[in-house]
Amino acid sequence: MLKIKLHISLVIVAICLFSCDPKEKDDDITTDPLKIDRKALIIGIDGFRSDIMQESITPFIYSLQHENAYYNLAHITEEITYSGPNWSSMLTGVHLNKHNVTNNAFDNNDLNDYPPFFEYIETADSDINTGSIVNWTPINTYVLSNMSDYAPLEAMNDATVFENAYNMLVDGDPIDVDVLFLQFDELDGAGHAYGFSPLIEGYINTANTIDSYVADLFDIIQSKRANGEDWIYMIISDHGGEGTSHGDATHPDINTTIFLAEHPSLQFSSDCCYISNQTDLATTVLDFMGISSTEFNNNTDGVSIIEQ
């Protein structure tokens, strides 16, 4: 009898090895063949206070309001206005009560249960090349390093972030990237050093420098579009600031910031009628690329700003 039971068990194992779908756990992810080849550049600017969106300070970002774009200067941050919770909410599409990143140390986080949108992209199509280049290294260390094809962990300044992004987008070095997340951090540093204000020279000058990086990156995306590639171009920030801090989550110059998305032909939600929050970024990127996951859809707190 023991031999018969063992034989039956071996047959069942053999049948499963040859007939069970090894990707069964991924069956809840579907892709739209008309969208899956789309590409995305997401530019994160740490510490961007909305009222520096002026033609004299950030002329290129200011000019995007005249393009076909979602343009929101009252974008809502997380209730804890540190960088860790906010970048995590952007990348996972859930609020901090779920991902449990409540500080910049990322201790006791629940990012395994609420992974970044990069995981859904890679699961949907592993041939899609994803990259993350950041000045503030905890983003890659704790959120994206295991989910991205390229996510360096070494410290770099904003100029190096831009240089690496340029090399990747223009020369395909080290990968020919399809989805790229960038984070510039020096505006936040200027705010802490000099003050977050459109009246303070150190903050103004840093914002102007980053604006030039953002403009050059847009020119690259425009060239790619001219060659037939379909890119969405996005700018987002984790928080604003007041004085030399961003710890007061009740202050409007801290708990609201910017979210911009530009595409030549998409219809976006009207910024007069929908005020976005951090969780909308991940939802919008996956929507743009035609990637749908039952797990993500059941968990996300975000709304796509793309009109269907």
N, C-alpha and C positions, 0 to 999 in steps of 0.2 A: 504493500500500500504506500509506503514511503517513497519507493521508486516511482510509482505512478504519479504521486503528487509532485515530485521533483520534476518529472518529465513534463507535466502540464505547465508548471511554473516556467520552465525553460522555453516552452513553446510560446507562452504569453509574452515573455521578454523579447524573444526573437521577432514576433509579429510587431511589437511596438517599435523595435529598432528599425524595422524596414518600412513601416506604414505610418507611424505617428509623426505628425508634423513637428519638427524641432523648433519651428518658429511660432508654435501655437500661442505662446504667451504674448506674442506681438500681433495677434490677429485683430486686436482692437484698434490698430493704427491703420488708417487708410490714406491714400494719396490721390490727389487730382492730377491726372497726367497733363492737363493743360497748364498747371501751375508749378509743378514740382521742380522745374528747371529755373524758376525765378531765384533771384539773389537779393541779399540784404546787407546794407552797411548801417550799423547802429553806433552812433557816436555819443558816448556819455561824457558830460562835462560836470565835474564835481563842484558843488558850491555855487551854482549859477543863480544869482538873484534876478528875478524877472525884470526889474526896472533898469537893468543895464542893457536891455534890448532896445538900444537906441542907434540911430543911423551913424552918429558920431563915434560910438564905442564899438559896436559889433555890426558894421555895415552889411556884411554878407548875410549873417543870420537874420538881421532885420529885413533884408530884401526878400527872404523866402516867403513872407506873407503875400507877396505878389505873384507867387508861383501857385501851381495846383497842389495845395498843401493843407494838412491839418496843422493849425498854428495856435497853440494854447499857452498863455502866460499865467494861467491860474491852475496849473497841473498840481494835483494834490499829493503830498508826500505821505509816508507812513506816520502814525501817531508818535513814534519814537524817531526823531529826526537825525539820528546818526547815519553814517554811510552804510554800515553793514546791513541793517534791516532794509534800507531802501534799495541798494543794488540787488539784494536777494529777492525782494518782491518783484522788481523789474524782470529778473532773469527766470524766476520760477512761475510767475503769474498768480501767486497766492500771497495773502497778507501775512504779517509777522505772527499772528496767532496760530498759523499753520506751520510755516517753516521754522518758527521759533528762533530766528536770529534777532536778538534784542540788543546787541551791542557790537562793537567792532572786533571782539575776540572770537565770535562765532561759536562760543561754547554752548553745549547742550542743544545744538541745532538739529532740525529734523529734515535736512536736505535729501536724505535717502528716500523718504516717502514723498517729498515734493521736489523733484529734481529740476534743473534748469531746462529751458526749452531746447537747448542743444541736444539733450538726450533723445527727445522725440524726433528731431531732425535726423540724427545719426541712425536711429532705429528704423525710421521710415525709408531711408536710402543711405547706406554707408558710403556711397560714392560721392555724396555731398561733402565738400571740404569746409570745415568750420574752424574759425580762428578767434582768439581773444588776446588782445595786446593792451596791457594796462600799466599805468603808473602805480596805482595803489594795489600792491601784489596780493592782499588777502582775497580779492575777487577771484583770481585764478587759483590761489592756494586752496580755498575752501569751497568754491562753487563750480568752477569750470575746468580745472586741470584734468579731471578724469573723464570729461564729457566732450572735449574738443580735440580736433586733430593737431592743433598748435596753440599752446597756451603757456608761454614762457613764465617762469617764476622769479627771474632775476629782476631786481629793482632797476627802473629806468625813468628818466625825466620825460616831460611832455614832448620835447623835440625828438627824442629817440622813439617814443610811441608813434609819432607822425612818420619818422623815417622808416620804421619797420612796416607800418601800414602801407606807405608808398611802395616799398620794395615788393610787398606781397601783392598789392593790387595791380601794379604796373608790370613787374617782372616775374610774378609767380614765385617769389623767393621768400620763404622756403616751400610754400605750397601755393597752388593756383586757387585762391580762396573763393568760396561761394557765399558764405555767411560770415561776416566779420563784426565783432564787437570791440570797440575801443573805449578806453577811459583816460581822459585827461584830468589831472589832479591839481595842477598848480594854481588854478583860480581859487580853490578852497584854501590852499596854503597862503595865498595873498590875502584872502579874507581874514584868516586867523592872525596874520602878521600885521596887517594895516587896517583892516576893517572891511566888512561887506557893504559896499555903498558905491553908487554911480558918481559920487563926489570925491572919491579917494583915488589918488593917482596910481598907487601901486596895484589896486584892484582893477582899475580901468585899463592900465597898460597890459596886464596879464590877459584880461578878457579880449583885448584887441589882438594879441598874439594868437590866442586860440582861434579866434574868428578867422585869421588868415590860414591856419591849418585846415579848418572846416571848409573854407572856400576852395582850397587846392584839392581837397578830397572830393568835393562836389564836381570839380572839373574832370577828375579821373572817371567818376561815375558817368558823367555825360558822354565821355569818349567811349565808354563801354556800351552805353545805350546806342550810340551811333553805329556800333559794330554788331548790333542785334541782341545784346544782352538786356534782360528785364530786371532792373534793380529798383528797390525801394531805398530811400535815403532818410535816415531818422536821427534826430538829436533829442537827448533827454538828460535830465539832471536829477541828482538824489535829494537836494535840498537847497534852500537859499541861505540867508544869514543876516544877522543884525549885530552891530558892534563888531567884535572879533569872535563871535560864537554862533552856533546854530543849535543850541541846546533847548531853547524855549519853544516847545512844540505848539504853543498857542499863538505865536507871532506870525502874522501874515507874510512878512518878508522871509520867513524861515520855512513855514509849512506849505507854501506854494512855490512852484518853480516852472520850468518849461518842458514842453513835449511838442516836438515838431515832426511831421512825417510828410515827405514829398514824393510824388510819383506823377509822371506826365499825363496819365489817363485814368487813374483811379478816382472814385468818388469817395470822399472822406466825410465822417460825421461833422456837422457844423459846430465850430467851437463856441458858437453862441448858445447852443442847445445841449451840448454834452460836455461836461468837465471831466477830463480823464484823470486817472490815478496810476500809481506805479505798476499795478498788476496788468494794465492794459497792453504793455509792451510785448510780453511773451505771446499773449493771445493774438495780437495783431500780426506778429511775424509768422506764426504758424498758419493763420488764416491766409495771409498773402501767399504763402508757399503751398497752400492746398493740402496741408497735413492735419489730419483729424485723429485724435486719440480719445477713446472713451475714458481712460484714466485721467488724462489732462482735463477733458471737458467736464468731468464730474468734480474735479478738484478746484479748477481755476476760479478766482474771484474777478478776473479781468473780462473786459469787453473789447472786441475788435473795433477799432475806429474806422475800419473800411466798410462802407455801405455795400450791402449785397445787391 
